[in-house]
Amino acid sequence: MSIINLQNGNFQIPDKIVFSKDKNYNDILKLVQPNKIWDIQNGYKWIYFDDIEIDKLFFHIGVCFYNDKLFCIDFSFTEKQEKNLTWDNWNEKEEVNRKETYDKWLTKNMGSKRNFEWGKVSAYFDRKAGSSSIVIKYQ
């Protein structure tokens, strides 16, 4: 199953919801129960979903709104549910490998194109945060 619609940038969580540019922050909150909400108090609001199983992978998804409009979706996945992650069991080499896994996943699921009329998609490694993920940034 493809969770990213390449025609319009919609992002679908199976049996849950489709995130699209025409839905605002309050629309989403009416449809689903997130794991966590974070209002940064500067126009940005995040809605988080953990351990969403899609195609035998466990996704962690952050949906960001700016002034209540969809701004970006940041997500990562693992092959098994990961609990109790700490800096003690973190390894930079493994995190860089995870970023490479995300690049391969994008190529398998989307091909090589990453820029679209509706936005762009990329995998990244953030050394300061010690994490890797995929981001869909909408225009």
N, CA, C and O atoms as CSV, one atom per row, in Angstrom:
chain,resi,resn,atom,element,x,y,z
A,1,MET,N,N,0.830,-1.180,0.000
A,1,MET,CA,C,0.000,0.000,0.000
A,1,MET,C,C,0.876,1.245,0.000
A,1,MET,O,O,1.835,1.336,0.767
A,2,SER,N,N,0.552,2.185,-0.843
A,2,SER,CA,C,1.286,3.444,-0.866
A,2,SER,C,C,0.605,4.428,0.075
A,2,SER,O,O,-0.590,4.691,-0.059
A,3,ILE,N,N,1.352,4.968,1.018
A,3,ILE,CA,C,0.760,5.906,1.971
A,3,ILE,C,C,0.840,7.348,1.479
A,3,ILE,O,O,0.181,8.231,2.029
A,4,ILE,N,N,1.648,7.587,0.441
A,4,ILE,CA,C,1.769,8.929,-0.134
A,4,ILE,C,C,1.182,8.919,-1.535
A,4,ILE,O,O,1.637,8.170,-2.399
A,5,ASN,N,N,0.184,9.738,-1.759
A,5,ASN,CA,C,-0.411,9.884,-3.081
A,5,ASN,C,C,0.444,10.864,-3.875
A,5,ASN,O,O,0.517,12.043,-3.526
A,6,LEU,N,N,1.089,10.396,-4.934
A,6,LEU,CA,C,2.011,11.230,-5.698
A,6,LEU,C,C,1.307,12.299,-6.520
A,6,LEU,O,O,1.934,13.280,-6.919
A,7,GLN,N,N,0.025,12.127,-6.777
A,7,GLN,CA,C,-0.715,13.110,-7.564
A,7,GLN,C,C,-1.037,14.378,-6.773
A,7,GLN,O,O,-0.973,15.487,-7.304
A,8,ASN,N,N,-1.386,14.195,-5.485
A,8,ASN,CA,C,-1.839,15.353,-4.704
A,8,ASN,C,C,-1.158,15.515,-3.347
A,8,ASN,O,O,-1.428,16.487,-2.642
A,9,GLY,N,N,-0.285,14.587,-2.968
A,9,GLY,CA,C,0.440,14.688,-1.707
A,9,GLY,C,C,-0.324,14.196,-0.499
A,9,GLY,O,O,0.168,14.315,0.623
A,10,ASN,N,N,-1.516,13.646,-0.693
A,10,ASN,CA,C,-2.260,13.115,0.441
A,10,ASN,C,C,-1.470,12.001,1.119
A,10,ASN,O,O,-0.772,11.229,0.462
A,11,PHE,N,N,-1.590,11.931,2.432
A,11,PHE,CA,C,-0.903,10.935,3.242
A,11,PHE,C,C,-1.980,10.138,3.965
A,11,PHE,O,O,-2.809,10.707,4.675
A,12,GLN,N,N,-1.967,8.811,3.782
A,12,GLN,CA,C,-3.030,7.987,4.339
A,12,GLN,C,C,-2.512,7.043,5.402
A,12,GLN,O,O,-1.551,6.303,5.196
A,13,ILE,N,N,-3.177,7.090,6.551
A,13,ILE,CA,C,-2.959,6.103,7.601
A,13,ILE,C,C,-4.083,5.087,7.449
A,13,ILE,O,O,-5.253,5.459,7.531
A,14,PRO,N,N,-3.760,3.814,7.229
A,14,PRO,CA,C,-4.807,2.813,6.989
A,14,PRO,C,C,-5.867,2.815,8.094
A,14,PRO,O,O,-5.563,2.911,9.283
A,15,ASP,N,N,-7.113,2.706,7.654
A,15,ASP,CA,C,-8.266,2.636,8.559
A,15,ASP,C,C,-8.378,3.832,9.495
A,15,ASP,O,O,-9.136,3.790,10.464
A,16,LYS,N,N,-7.643,4.884,9.220
A,16,LYS,CA,C,-7.701,6.048,10.098
A,16,LYS,C,C,-8.168,7.267,9.334
A,16,LYS,O,O,-9.325,7.673,9.439
A,17,ILE,N,N,-7.265,7.847,8.567
A,17,ILE,CA,C,-7.567,9.135,7.958
A,17,ILE,C,C,-6.635,9.412,6.800
A,17,ILE,O,O,-5.554,8.831,6.701
A,18,VAL,N,N,-7.059,10.296,5.936
A,18,VAL,CA,C,-6.205,10.821,4.883
A,18,VAL,C,C,-5.893,12.263,5.251
A,18,VAL,O,O,-6.800,13.081,5.404
A,19,PHE,N,N,-4.619,12.570,5.391
A,19,PHE,CA,C,-4.198,13.947,5.628
A,19,PHE,C,C,-4.043,14.613,4.272
A,19,PHE,O,O,-3.304,14.131,3.415
A,20,SER,N,N,-4.737,15.711,4.086
A,20,SER,CA,C,-4.661,16.430,2.821
A,20,SER,C,C,-4.644,17.921,3.090
A,20,SER,O,O,-5.005,18.386,4.171
A,21,LYS,N,N,-4.214,18.662,2.071
A,21,LYS,CA,C,-4.092,20.111,2.224
A,21,LYS,C,C,-5.435,20.794,2.465
A,21,LYS,O,O,-5.469,21.930,2.938
A,22,ASP,N,N,-6.535,20.127,2.151
A,22,ASP,CA,C,-7.841,20.753,2.354
A,22,ASP,C,C,-8.411,20.531,3.759
A,22,ASP,O,O,-9.462,21.079,4.089
A,23,LYS,N,N,-7.727,19.732,4.588
A,23,LYS,CA,C,-8.163,19.529,5.967
A,23,LYS,C,C,-7.305,20.379,6.903
A,23,LYS,O,O,-6.082,20.429,6.774
A,24,ASN,N,N,-7.968,21.041,7.841
A,24,ASN,CA,C,-7.213,21.851,8.797
A,24,ASN,C,C,-7.036,21.097,10.112
A,24,ASN,O,O,-7.496,19.965,10.261
A,25,TYR,N,N,-6.380,21.728,11.038
A,25,TYR,CA,C,-6.048,21.135,12.333
A,25,TYR,C,C,-7.294,20.591,13.037
A,25,TYR,O,O,-7.296,19.447,13.491
A,26,ASN,N,N,-8.341,21.393,13.130
A,26,ASN,CA,C,-9.551,20.973,13.832
A,26,ASN,C,C,-10.273,19.844,13.101
A,26,ASN,O,O,-10.878,18.987,13.746
A,27,ASP,N,N,-10.222,19.827,11.775
A,27,ASP,CA,C,-10.814,18.721,11.010
A,27,ASP,C,C,-10.185,17.396,11.428
A,27,ASP,O,O,-10.882,16.402,11.630
A,28,ILE,N,N,-8.881,17.394,11.553
A,28,ILE,CA,C,-8.161,16.164,11.904
A,28,ILE,C,C,-8.508,15.736,13.323
A,28,ILE,O,O,-8.756,14.555,13.568
A,29,LEU,N,N,-8.530,16.672,14.252
A,29,LEU,CA,C,-8.833,16.321,15.647
A,29,LEU,C,C,-10.241,15.744,15.796
A,29,LEU,O,O,-10.482,14.946,16.702
A,30,LYS,N,N,-11.157,16.125,14.938
A,30,LYS,CA,C,-12.518,15.579,14.984
A,30,LYS,C,C,-12.563,14.138,14.488
A,30,LYS,O,O,-13.466,13.387,14.858
A,31,LEU,N,N,-11.604,13.744,13.659
A,31,LEU,CA,C,-11.641,12.436,13.024
A,31,LEU,C,C,-10.867,11.343,13.745
A,31,LEU,O,O,-11.234,10.171,13.664
A,32,VAL,N,N,-9.805,11.709,14.447
A,32,VAL,CA,C,-8.942,10.690,15.066
A,32,VAL,C,C,-8.510,11.119,16.457
A,32,VAL,O,O,-8.555,12.295,16.819
A,33,GLN,N,N,-8.092,10.126,17.219
A,33,GLN,CA,C,-7.535,10.363,18.550
A,33,GLN,C,C,-6.014,10.184,18.467
A,33,GLN,O,O,-5.532,9.055,18.376
A,34,PRO,N,N,-5.262,11.277,18.499
A,34,PRO,CA,C,-3.799,11.147,18.410
A,34,PRO,C,C,-3.209,10.681,19.736
A,34,PRO,O,O,-3.878,10.696,20.769
A,35,ASN,N,N,-1.934,10.264,19.688
A,35,ASN,CA,C,-1.231,9.898,20.912
A,35,ASN,C,C,-0.821,11.126,21.715
A,35,ASN,O,O,-0.764,11.089,22.944
A,36,LYS,N,N,-0.531,12.231,20.993
A,36,LYS,CA,C,-0.027,13.428,21.661
A,36,LYS,C,C,-0.311,14.635,20.770
A,36,LYS,O,O,-0.332,14.532,19.544
A,37,ILE,N,N,-0.528,15.780,21.414
A,37,ILE,CA,C,-0.711,17.047,20.716
A,37,ILE,C,C,0.269,18.048,21.327
A,37,ILE,O,O,0.468,18.068,22.542
A,38,TRP,N,N,0.875,18.875,20.484
A,38,TRP,CA,C,1.801,19.892,20.972
A,38,TRP,C,C,1.527,21.201,20.248
A,38,TRP,O,O,1.778,21.320,19.049
A,39,ASP,N,N,1.013,22.178,20.977
A,39,ASP,CA,C,0.795,23.522,20.444
A,39,ASP,C,C,1.984,24.360,20.871
A,39,ASP,O,O,2.138,24.651,22.057
A,40,ILE,N,N,2.823,24.752,19.934
A,40,ILE,CA,C,4.061,25.465,20.246
A,40,ILE,C,C,3.784,26.930,20.595
A,40,ILE,O,O,4.678,27.621,21.084
A,41,GLN,N,N,2.592,27.402,20.357
A,41,GLN,CA,C,2.170,28.767,20.679
A,41,GLN,C,C,2.792,29.826,19.772
A,41,GLN,O,O,2.883,30.993,20.155
A,42,ASN,N,N,3.215,29.431,18.585
A,42,ASN,CA,C,3.755,30.389,17.614
A,42,ASN,C,C,3.139,30.171,16.220
A,42,ASN,O,O,3.712,30.564,15.204
A,43,GLY,N,N,1.979,29.546,16.201
A,43,GLY,CA,C,1.313,29.223,14.938
A,43,GLY,C,C,1.473,27.773,14.540
A,43,GLY,O,O,0.688,27.260,13.743
A,44,TYR,N,N,2.488,27.096,15.089
A,44,TYR,CA,C,2.737,25.683,14.770
A,44,TYR,C,C,2.059,24.788,15.799
A,44,TYR,O,O,2.150,25.021,17.005
A,45,LYS,N,N,1.377,23.759,15.298
A,45,LYS,CA,C,0.758,22.748,16.147
A,45,LYS,C,C,1.085,21.382,15.560
A,45,LYS,O,O,1.033,21.181,14.346
A,46,TRP,N,N,1.422,20.452,16.438
A,46,TRP,CA,C,1.767,19.095,16.009
A,46,TRP,C,C,0.753,18.101,16.563
A,46,TRP,O,O,0.261,18.247,17.682
A,47,ILE,N,N,0.455,17.090,15.756
A,47,ILE,CA,C,-0.347,15.943,16.174
A,47,ILE,C,C,0.518,14.707,15.931
A,47,ILE,O,O,1.053,14.526,14.837
A,48,TYR,N,N,0.657,13.849,16.958
A,48,TYR,CA,C,1.542,12.687,16.867
A,48,TYR,C,C,0.764,11.373,16.953
A,48,TYR,O,O,-0.208,11.244,17.697
A,49,PHE,N,N,1.229,10.405,16.164
A,49,PHE,CA,C,0.683,9.054,16.173
A,49,PHE,C,C,1.862,8.094,16.298
A,49,PHE,O,O,2.847,8.217,15.572
A,50,ASP,N,N,1.760,7.139,17.217
A,50,ASP,CA,C,2.836,6.170,17.430
A,50,ASP,C,C,2.373,4.753,17.116
A,50,ASP,O,O,1.206,4.402,17.285
A,51,ASP,N,N,3.322,3.958,16.656
A,51,ASP,CA,C,3.114,2.531,16.422
A,51,ASP,C,C,1.908,2.244,15.521
A,51,ASP,O,O,1.071,1.398,15.835
A,52,ILE,N,N,1.838,2.954,14.413
A,52,ILE,CA,C,0.821,2.685,13.400
A,52,ILE,C,C,1.401,1.622,12.470
A,52,ILE,O,O,2.393,1.871,11.785
A,53,GLU,N,N,0.794,0.452,12.442
A,53,GLU,CA,C,1.330,-0.636,11.618
A,53,GLU,C,C,0.831,-0.514,10.180
A,53,GLU,O,O,-0.371,-0.478,9.920
A,54,ILE,N,N,1.790,-0.451,9.251
A,54,ILE,CA,C,1.510,-0.373,7.823
A,54,ILE,C,C,2.487,-1.318,7.127
A,54,ILE,O,O,3.701,-1.168,7.259
A,55,ASP,N,N,1.964,-2.276,6.399
A,55,ASP,CA,C,2.811,-3.224,5.651
A,55,ASP,C,C,3.908,-3.837,6.517
A,55,ASP,O,O,5.066,-3.908,6.106
A,56,LYS,N,N,3.537,-4.278,7.715
A,56,LYS,CA,C,4.445,-4.953,8.655
A,56,LYS,C,C,5.563,-4.048,9.179
A,56,LYS,O,O,6.573,-4.542,9.680
A,57,LEU,N,N,5.388,-2.724,9.065
A,57,LEU,CA,C,6.319,-1.758,9.629
A,57,LEU,C,C,5.564,-0.922,10.665
A,57,LEU,O,O,4.353,-0.732,10.551
A,58,PHE,N,N,6.283,-0.423,11.676
A,58,PHE,CA,C,5.674,0.396,12.715
A,58,PHE,C,C,6.093,1.844,12.516
A,58,PHE,O,O,7.270,2.189,12.627
A,59,PHE,N,N,5.109,2.684,12.221
A,59,PHE,CA,C,5.348,4.090,11.894
A,59,PHE,C,C,5.101,4.993,13.095
A,59,PHE,O,O,4.194,4.769,13.897
A,60,HIS,N,N,5.938,6.018,13.188
A,60,HIS,CA,C,5.769,7.116,14.140
A,60,HIS,C,C,5.588,8.351,13.270
A,60,HIS,O,O,6.459,8.691,12.469
A,61,ILE,N,N,4.451,9.018,13.432
A,61,ILE,CA,C,4.066,10.075,12.510
A,61,ILE,C,C,3.788,11.365,13.270
A,61,ILE,O,O,3.040,11.372,14.247
A,62,GLY,N,N,4.398,12.454,12.813
A,62,GLY,CA,C,4.113,13.780,13.332
A,62,GLY,C,C,3.530,14.628,12.215
A,62,GLY,O,O,4.138,14.769,11.153
A,63,VAL,N,N,2.351,15.193,12.453
A,63,VAL,CA,C,1.684,16.018,11.458
A,63,VAL,C,C,1.709,17.449,11.967
A,63,VAL,O,O,1.188,17.747,13.042
A,64,CYS,N,N,2.324,18.336,11.182
A,64,CYS,CA,C,2.509,19.720,11.606
A,64,CYS,C,C,1.571,20.654,10.832
A,64,CYS,O,O,1.442,20.567,9.611
A,65,PHE,N,N,0.932,21.537,11.577
A,65,PHE,CA,C,0.072,22.564,10.998
A,65,PHE,C,C,0.663,23.924,11.333
A,65,PHE,O,O,1.187,24.126,12.428
A,66,TYR,N,N,0.580,24.846,10.399
A,66,TYR,CA,C,0.965,26.227,10.658
A,66,TYR,C,C,-0.260,27.086,10.394
A,66,TYR,O,O,-0.837,27.053,9.307
A,67,ASN,N,N,-0.646,27.848,11.396
A,67,ASN,CA,C,-1.895,28.619,11.324
A,67,ASN,C,C,-3.058,27.724,10.892
A,67,ASN,O,O,-3.896,28.106,10.076
A,68,ASP,N,N,-3.078,26.531,11.464
A,68,ASP,CA,C,-4.118,25.516,11.290
A,68,ASP,C,C,-4.166,24.876,9.908
A,68,ASP,O,O,-5.079,24.096,9.638
A,69,LYS,N,N,-3.220,25.173,9.025
A,69,LYS,CA,C,-3.146,24.538,7.705
A,69,LYS,C,C,-1.996,23.536,7.691
A,69,LYS,O,O,-0.968,23.743,8.335
A,70,LEU,N,N,-2.185,22.454,6.953
A,70,LEU,CA,C,-1.166,21.408,6.877
A,70,LEU,C,C,0.143,21.981,6.338
A,70,LEU,O,O,0.177,22.554,5.248
A,71,PHE,N,N,1.214,21.824,7.104
A,71,PHE,CA,C,2.523,22.351,6.745
A,71,PHE,C,C,3.474,21.225,6.322
A,71,PHE,O,O,4.088,21.293,5.258
A,72,CYS,N,N,3.590,20.187,7.168
A,72,CYS,CA,C,4.465,19.067,6.845
A,72,CYS,C,C,4.051,17.828,7.624
A,72,CYS,O,O,3.321,17.900,8.613
A,73,ILE,N,N,4.539,16.691,7.146
A,73,ILE,CA,C,4.377,15.424,7.850
A,73,ILE,C,C,5.765,14.819,7.978
A,73,ILE,O,O,6.472,14.638,6.987
A,74,ASP,N,N,6.141,14.515,9.194
A,74,ASP,CA,C,7.446,13.937,9.490
A,74,ASP,C,C,7.190,12.525,10.026
A,74,ASP,O,O,6.448,12.356,10.993
A,75,PHE,N,N,7.799,11.513,9.403
A,75,PHE,CA,C,7.537,10.158,9.879
A,75,PHE,C,C,8.782,9.282,9.776
A,75,PHE,O,O,9.696,9.528,8.989
A,76,SER,N,N,8.767,8.260,10.605
A,76,SER,CA,C,9.833,7.261,10.604
A,76,SER,C,C,9.174,5.904,10.818
A,76,SER,O,O,7.996,5.821,11.164
A,77,PHE,N,N,9.939,4.855,10.611
A,77,PHE,CA,C,9.392,3.519,10.817
A,77,PHE,C,C,10.494,2.561,11.224
A,77,PHE,O,O,11.679,2.800,10.992
A,78,THR,N,N,10.064,1.471,11.836
A,78,THR,CA,C,10.963,0.385,12.224
A,78,THR,C,C,10.266,-0.932,11.899
A,78,THR,O,O,9.059,-0.969,11.659
A,79,GLU,N,N,11.038,-2.000,11.897
A,79,GLU,CA,C,10.465,-3.317,11.624
A,79,GLU,C,C,9.811,-3.921,12.855
A,79,GLU,O,O,9.023,-4.861,12.743
A,80,LYS,N,N,10.127,-3.394,14.014
A,80,LYS,CA,C,9.496,-3.859,15.246
A,80,LYS,C,C,9.256,-2.653,16.146
A,80,LYS,O,O,9.899,-1.614,16.002
A,81,GLN,N,N,8.327,-2.811,17.067
A,81,GLN,CA,C,8.055,-1.715,17.987
A,81,GLN,C,C,9.278,-1.503,18.871
A,81,GLN,O,O,9.817,-2.445,19.453
A,82,GLU,N,N,9.700,-0.250,18.957
A,82,GLU,CA,C,10.872,0.067,19.779
A,82,GLU,C,C,10.418,0.789,21.030
A,82,GLU,O,O,9.714,1.797,20.964
A,83,LYS,N,N,10.823,0.270,22.153
A,83,LYS,CA,C,10.479,0.865,23.439
A,83,LYS,C,C,11.763,1.220,24.171
A,83,LYS,O,O,12.820,0.640,23.924
A,84,ASN,N,N,11.653,2.164,25.054
A,84,ASN,CA,C,12.756,2.549,25.941
A,84,ASN,C,C,14.022,2.965,25.195
A,84,ASN,O,O,15.124,2.569,25.572
A,85,LEU,N,N,13.868,3.756,24.147
A,85,LEU,CA,C,15.035,4.262,23.440
A,85,LEU,C,C,15.662,5.389,24.259
A,85,LEU,O,O,14.973,6.310,24.697
A,86,THR,N,N,16.969,5.303,24.456
A,86,THR,CA,C,17.691,6.328,25.218
A,86,THR,C,C,18.990,6.646,24.496
A,86,THR,O,O,19.366,5.969,23.539
A,87,TRP,N,N,19.671,7.687,24.968
A,87,TRP,CA,C,20.977,8.012,24.400
A,87,TRP,C,C,21.981,6.896,24.680
A,87,TRP,O,O,22.958,6.756,23.945
A,88,ASP,N,N,21.759,6.097,25.731
A,88,ASP,CA,C,22.672,5.001,26.060
A,88,ASP,C,C,22.663,3.905,24.997
A,88,ASP,O,O,23.673,3.231,24.792
A,89,ASN,N,N,21.510,3.721,24.312
A,89,ASN,CA,C,21.477,2.680,23.284
A,89,ASN,C,C,21.410,3.269,21.873
A,89,ASN,O,O,21.061,2.571,20.921
A,90,TRP,N,N,21.746,4.553,21.745
A,90,TRP,CA,C,21.777,5.227,20.447
A,90,TRP,C,C,23.153,5.076,19.823
A,90,TRP,O,O,24.166,5.084,20.523
A,91,ASN,N,N,23.187,4.939,18.492
A,91,ASN,CA,C,24.436,4.775,17.765
A,91,ASN,C,C,24.338,5.572,16.469
A,91,ASN,O,O,23.415,5.359,15.683
A,92,GLU,N,N,25.279,6.490,16.236
A,92,GLU,CA,C,25.206,7.341,15.048
A,92,GLU,C,C,25.257,6.535,13.754
A,92,GLU,O,O,24.523,6.831,12.812
A,93,LYS,N,N,26.109,5.529,13.700
A,93,LYS,CA,C,26.209,4.719,12.489
A,93,LYS,C,C,24.874,4.051,12.175
A,93,LYS,O,O,24.458,4.015,11.017
A,94,GLU,N,N,24.206,3.526,13.185
A,94,GLU,CA,C,22.900,2.899,12.971
A,94,GLU,C,C,21.872,3.925,12.511
A,94,GLU,O,O,21.005,3.612,11.695
A,95,GLU,N,N,21.960,5.135,13.025
A,95,GLU,CA,C,21.013,6.177,12.629
A,95,GLU,C,C,21.246,6.617,11.186
A,95,GLU,O,O,20.288,6.874,10.457
A,96,VAL,N,N,22.497,6.706,10.773
A,96,VAL,CA,C,22.804,7.025,9.373
A,96,VAL,C,C,22.303,5.897,8.469
A,96,VAL,O,O,21.771,6.155,7.389
A,97,ASN,N,N,22.472,4.656,8.908
A,97,ASN,CA,C,21.944,3.517,8.144
A,97,ASN,C,C,20.422,3.581,8.033
A,97,ASN,O,O,19.848,3.211,7.009
A,98,ARG,N,N,19.776,4.056,9.104
A,98,ARG,CA,C,18.323,4.200,9.085
A,98,ARG,C,C,17.903,5.221,8.019
A,98,ARG,O,O,16.917,5.016,7.311
A,99,LYS,N,N,18.659,6.323,7.912
A,99,LYS,CA,C,18.379,7.334,6.884
A,99,LYS,C,C,18.501,6.707,5.496
A,99,LYS,O,O,17.669,6.964,4.626
A,100,GLU,N,N,19.528,5.890,5.286
A,100,GLU,CA,C,19.703,5.205,4.005
A,100,GLU,C,C,18.541,4.248,3.731
A,100,GLU,O,O,18.103,4.115,2.588
A,101,THR,N,N,18.046,3.588,4.769
A,101,THR,CA,C,16.872,2.722,4.636
A,101,THR,C,C,15.668,3.535,4.177
A,101,THR,O,O,14.894,3.083,3.334
A,102,TYR,N,N,15.510,4.738,4.734
A,102,TYR,CA,C,14.395,5.600,4.342
A,102,TYR,C,C,14.534,6.056,2.893
A,102,TYR,O,O,13.540,6.130,2.171
A,103,ASP,N,N,15.754,6.362,2.460
A,103,ASP,CA,C,15.967,6.722,1.057
A,103,ASP,C,C,15.559,5.574,0.136
A,103,ASP,O,O,14.900,5.790,-0.881
A,104,LYS,N,N,15.950,4.362,0.495
A,104,LYS,CA,C,15.597,3.190,-0.320
A,104,LYS,C,C,14.085,2.964,-0.316
A,104,LYS,O,O,13.506,2.620,-1.346
A,105,TRP,N,N,13.445,3.157,0.841
A,105,TRP,CA,C,12.000,2.998,0.938
A,105,TRP,C,C,11.300,4.010,0.036
A,105,TRP,O,O,10.342,3.666,-0.657
A,106,LEU,N,N,11.770,5.251,0.039
A,106,LEU,CA,C,11.188,6.268,-0.829
A,106,LEU,C,C,11.322,5.887,-2.300
A,106,LEU,O,O,10.365,6.008,-3.065
A,107,THR,N,N,12.501,5.429,-2.693
A,107,THR,CA,C,12.720,5.035,-4.087
A,107,THR,C,C,11.807,3.875,-4.465
A,107,THR,O,O,11.230,3.868,-5.553
A,108,LYS,N,N,11.673,2.906,-3.586
A,108,LYS,CA,C,10.807,1.752,-3.855
A,108,LYS,C,C,9.344,2.183,-3.973
A,108,LYS,O,O,8.620,1.680,-4.832
A,109,ASN,N,N,8.910,3.102,-3.126
A,109,ASN,CA,C,7.504,3.489,-3.074
A,109,ASN,C,C,7.124,4.671,-3.956
A,109,ASN,O,O,5.949,4.860,-4.273
A,110,MET,N,N,8.124,5.477,-4.356
A,110,MET,CA,C,7.821,6.682,-5.119
A,110,MET,C,C,8.615,6.816,-6.406
A,110,MET,O,O,8.280,7.638,-7.259
A,111,GLY,N,N,9.653,6.028,-6.552
A,111,GLY,CA,C,10.577,6.244,-7.657
A,111,GLY,C,C,11.610,7.286,-7.233
A,111,GLY,O,O,11.792,7.527,-6.039
A,112,SER,N,N,12.281,7.899,-8.192
A,112,SER,CA,C,13.356,8.839,-7.853
A,112,SER,C,C,12.886,10.280,-7.735
A,112,SER,O,O,13.635,11.132,-7.256
A,113,LYS,N,N,11.670,10.568,-8.159
A,113,LYS,CA,C,11.166,11.941,-8.095
A,113,LYS,C,C,10.848,12.314,-6.645
A,113,LYS,O,O,10.207,11.551,-5.923
A,114,ARG,N,N,11.308,13.503,-6.231
A,114,ARG,CA,C,11.077,13.966,-4.861
A,114,ARG,C,C,10.396,15.334,-4.797
A,114,ARG,O,O,9.890,15.722,-3.744
A,115,ASN,N,N,10.379,16.066,-5.913
A,115,ASN,CA,C,9.748,17.389,-5.951
A,115,ASN,C,C,8.484,17.321,-6.804
A,115,ASN,O,O,8.488,16.775,-7.907
A,116,PHE,N,N,7.403,17.888,-6.267
A,116,PHE,CA,C,6.102,17.846,-6.909
A,116,PHE,C,C,5.465,19.225,-6.844
A,116,PHE,O,O,5.953,20.102,-6.130
A,117,GLU,N,N,4.388,19.422,-7.577
A,117,GLU,CA,C,3.674,20.692,-7.524
A,117,GLU,C,C,3.130,20.970,-6.131
A,117,GLU,O,O,3.055,22.127,-5.718
A,118,TRP,N,N,2.755,19.938,-5.409
A,118,TRP,CA,C,2.174,20.090,-4.081
A,118,TRP,C,C,3.217,20.190,-2.964
A,118,TRP,O,O,2.881,20.573,-1.844
A,119,GLY,N,N,4.485,19.849,-3.255
A,119,GLY,CA,C,5.526,19.914,-2.226
A,119,GLY,C,C,6.693,19.009,-2.551
A,119,GLY,O,O,6.883,18.605,-3.698
A,120,LYS,N,N,7.478,18.692,-1.524
A,120,LYS,CA,C,8.622,17.801,-1.737
A,120,LYS,C,C,8.749,16.807,-0.600
A,120,LYS,O,O,8.255,17.023,0.507
A,121,VAL,N,N,9.434,15.698,-0.908
A,121,VAL,CA,C,9.612,14.601,0.036
A,121,VAL,C,C,11.099,14.307,0.131
A,121,VAL,O,O,11.791,14.260,-0.886
A,122,SER,N,N,11.594,14.109,1.354
A,122,SER,CA,C,13.008,13.772,1.507
A,122,SER,C,C,13.244,13.002,2.803
A,122,SER,O,O,12.469,13.097,3.755
A,123,ALA,N,N,14.323,12.245,2.811
A,123,ALA,CA,C,14.786,11.586,4.024
A,123,ALA,C,C,15.962,12.392,4.545
A,123,ALA,O,O,16.733,12.950,3.764
A,124,TYR,N,N,16.100,12.455,5.863
A,124,TYR,CA,C,17.216,13.224,6.417
A,124,TYR,C,C,17.703,12.625,7.728
A,124,TYR,O,O,16.987,11.885,8.403
A,125,PHE,N,N,18.931,12.963,8.064
A,125,PHE,CA,C,19.543,12.616,9.344
A,125,PHE,C,C,19.866,13.923,10.055
A,125,PHE,O,O,20.568,14.772,9.506
A,126,ASP,N,N,19.363,14.086,11.258
A,126,ASP,CA,C,19.602,15.276,12.068
A,126,ASP,C,C,20.563,14.897,13.201
A,126,ASP,O,O,20.166,14.278,14.188
A,127,ARG,N,N,21.812,15.276,13.040
A,127,ARG,CA,C,22.844,14.903,14.013
A,127,ARG,C,C,22.542,15.470,15.404
A,127,ARG,O,O,22.751,14.785,16.405
A,128,LYS,N,N,22.055,16.710,15.476
A,128,LYS,CA,C,21.766,17.323,16.785
A,128,LYS,C,C,20.643,16.594,17.515
A,128,LYS,O,O,20.721,16.372,18.723
A,129,ALA,N,N,19.600,16.224,16.775
A,129,ALA,CA,C,18.472,15.516,17.400
A,129,ALA,C,C,18.767,14.030,17.556
A,129,ALA,O,O,18.107,13.337,18.330
A,130,GLY,N,N,19.764,13.543,16.814
A,130,GLY,CA,C,20.104,12.128,16.884
A,130,GLY,C,C,19.047,11.246,16.254
A,130,GLY,O,O,18.796,10.131,16.714
A,131,SER,N,N,18.422,11.758,15.187
A,131,SER,CA,C,17.360,10.973,14.576
A,131,SER,C,C,17.349,11.123,13.059
A,131,SER,O,O,17.938,12.048,12.500
A,132,SER,N,N,16.675,10.204,12.426
A,132,SER,CA,C,16.448,10.219,10.982
A,132,SER,C,C,14.958,10.074,10.750
A,132,SER,O,O,14.253,9.446,11.541
A,133,SER,N,N,14.485,10.655,9.670
A,133,SER,CA,C,13.082,10.491,9.330
A,133,SER,C,C,12.851,10.903,7.885
A,133,SER,O,O,13.777,11.299,7.176
A,134,ILE,N,N,11.615,10.802,7.472
A,134,ILE,CA,C,11.162,11.238,6.162
A,134,ILE,C,C,10.245,12.425,6.393
A,134,ILE,O,O,9.425,12.408,7.311
A,135,VAL,N,N,10.372,13.437,5.581
A,135,VAL,CA,C,9.489,14.604,5.724
A,135,VAL,C,C,8.820,14.904,4.383
A,135,VAL,O,O,9.440,14.880,3.319
A,136,ILE,N,N,7.538,15.186,4.492
A,136,ILE,CA,C,6.769,15.709,3.362
A,136,ILE,C,C,6.504,17.153,3.702
A,136,ILE,O,O,5.823,17.445,4.685
A,137,LYS,N,N,7.034,18.073,2.897
A,137,LYS,CA,C,6.824,19.493,3.129
A,137,LYS,C,C,5.932,20.039,2.022
A,137,LYS,O,O,6.258,19.962,0.837
A,138,TYR,N,N,4.799,20.591,2.440
A,138,TYR,CA,C,3.803,21.061,1.477
A,138,TYR,C,C,4.044,22.510,1.097
A,138,TYR,O,O,4.556,23.305,1.885
A,139,GLN,N,N,3.655,22.836,-0.153
A,139,GLN,CA,C,3.777,24.208,-0.636
A,139,GLN,C,C,2.469,24.937,-0.490
A,139,GLN,O,O,2.374,26.112,-0.846
